[in-house]
Amino acid sequence: MTALPLSTLLLNLHNAATAAGRPTPRLLAVSKTQPADAVAALAAQGQRAFGENYVQEAAAKIDALAELRLEWHLIGHLQSNKAELAAQRFDWVQSVDRAKLVTALAAHRPAARAPLNVLIQVNIDDEDSKHGCSPDAVPALAAAIIAEPRLRLRGLMAIPAPWPEVDRRARAFERMHALFVDLAAQHPHVDTLSMGMSGDYPEAIAHGATMVRVGTALFGARNT
Ligand SMILES: *Cc1c(COP(=O)(O)O)cnc(C)c1O
């Protein structure tokens, strides 16, 4: 997949949203494995929000680019023993999928910082290989997050399976959207449905994604 200029990708997001009669989603630029210089180059073009998968790799970039005041999202699986570092460095954690993580993130969010924005990661296709909670577990996890003043529940995140059949992919996005609408009706700060990556962002937008997470289509293929 060749990398698109930021302006072209933003236009694609806008066009996909307009065609579906939906608001244009936010772009999270997924910068895992990319050097700090590549992040700084996109930031110079106006991109503010960046997504990282590994807490330590991200912490180094966050420190190196501190003066740019970017918005950093953790999108990878979070081990409990990394929750302290994650709570200190990130602005958002999109991969909250169990109560133990809620407690650990809340306990370590520094008092001097704004509440940590969190998304509940849902394993929407019930894949053994994937992290995320089951759709049934969302209400209890949401209640646990709401009870923590150092956390702010903003919505849901999913990585649907890349089914070859377009209908099957559409059903997963639709189920996520329905869960999101239910959650937003109950919790006032819930405004984010994070789904869609380089290979499927137009479909995700058509089904109501408010944030897409794009790496390869922006930075080119990763060398990993
Ligand atoms: C790597 C990653 C992305 C970006 O994937 P691309 O296919 O490179 O756009 C999005 N979300 C998550 C959770 C990821 O791990």
The ligand as a MOL file (V3000), in Angstrom:
LIG
                    3D

  0  0  0     0  0            999 V3000
M  V30 BEGIN CTAB
M  V30 COUNTS 15 15 0 0 0
M  V30 BEGIN ATOM
M  V30 1 C -1.5790 -0.8810 13.6270 0
M  V30 2 C -2.9630 -0.5410 14.0420 0
M  V30 3 C -3.7600 0.3230 13.2690 0
M  V30 4 C -3.3260 0.8740 11.9190 0
M  V30 5 O -3.3200 -0.1430 10.9610 0
M  V30 6 P -3.0240 0.1720 9.4150 0
M  V30 7 O -3.5430 -1.0060 8.7110 0
M  V30 8 O -1.5460 0.3390 9.2900 0
M  V30 9 O -3.7390 1.4280 9.0560 0
M  V30 10 C -5.0160 0.6600 13.7430 0
M  V30 11 N -5.4750 0.1850 14.9260 0
M  V30 12 C -4.7510 -0.6440 15.6810 0
M  V30 13 C -5.3190 -1.1270 16.9770 0
M  V30 14 C -3.4790 -1.0430 15.2690 0
M  V30 15 O -2.7800 -1.8900 16.0330 0
M  V30 END ATOM
M  V30 BEGIN BOND
M  V30 1 1 1 2
M  V30 2 1 2 3
M  V30 3 2 2 14
M  V30 4 1 3 4
M  V30 5 2 3 10
M  V30 6 1 4 5
M  V30 7 1 5 6
M  V30 8 2 6 7
M  V30 9 1 6 8
M  V30 10 1 6 9
M  V30 11 1 10 11
M  V30 12 2 11 12
M  V30 13 1 12 13
M  V30 14 1 12 14
M  V30 15 1 14 15
M  V30 END BOND
M  V30 END CTAB
M  END
